[in-house]
Amino acid sequence: MHGELMTWLVPLVSMLAAGLVAGFAAGIFGIGGGFVVVPALLVVLPLLGGTHDAIAHVAIGTSAATIIVTSIRSLLAHAKRGAVEFEVLRAWAPWIVLGCGVGVMLAGHVDGNTLKMIFATGVGLMSLNFLLPSISGKVVSDTMPSGIVRMGIAGGLGTFSSLLGIGGGVIAIMVMTLCGRTIHRAIATASGIGTLIAIPTTIGFAIIGFKEGGLPWGSLGYINIPATLAIASMSMLTAPLGVAAAHSLPAGPLKKIFGTYLIIISVIMFRAGLQG
């Protein structure tokens, strides 16, 4: 009885903890929390059973599902303050959704180790945004990209983010600040972009994994329902704390700490992908 209890308790506590950290990171940095959730799930999901190769896909898909909850909560909070640029979301939405479709199809044709390597590469690149001197003060245009440039950026953002199980906030914020938007409006609008990415990615991973065998207990396709509920419920509690911390703590040291964390995760994921 004690052994059976521990079998359930360890993954549950781990997922709740991941949700707490992911929510805080989402609030303070304006990201979806996927960089925290995916590594945690890669450790926890094997405790729920399933084959080695399926775990990476379930971790990515489940991370996207948790971002639906955190990003919508964040979007609604920012919208009350009038900070969300809904015209940007409407213009980018078709290309983001199309890009997510491409990303999901690519994910369906690669094995778990390749997916880990893709995640490691993406995390490594994103760490530069937190570790190097910020470019957020620079403005290259006073209008958002349009036409083919918008199609390329939004579509690429959808593809990249769906492959990593993230909300795309780092890239979205970078683009918007370069185009003359304030950091507050950029973070607010990025939460909506996270929603646009997370919904089609979640649906896609549920579909491509629907007939797959060897999935962890409680999975619907490549979405693990218990993990989604545990992580999302906790992240909803800590996201407001992250927002409060963003306004009261110095941003520089926090960015360097998180950037260092991303580098460590990138190295660990590379090793895991190479070792199989």
Buried (B, 14 or more C-beta within 10 A) or exposed (E): EEEEEEEEEEBBEBBBBBBBBBBBBBBBBBBBBBBBBBBBBBEBBBBBBBEEBBBBBBBBBBBBBBBBBBBBBBBEBBBEEEBBBEEBBEBBBBBBBBBBBBBBEBBBEBBBBBBBBBBBBBBBBBBEBBBEEBEBEEEEEEEBBEEEEBBEBBBBBBBBBBBBBBBBBBBBBBBBBBBBBEBEBBBBBBBBBBBBBBBBBBBBBBBBBEEBEEBBBBBBBBBBEBBBBBBBBBBBEBBBBBBEBBEEEEEEEBBEEBBEBBBEBBEBBBEBBEEE
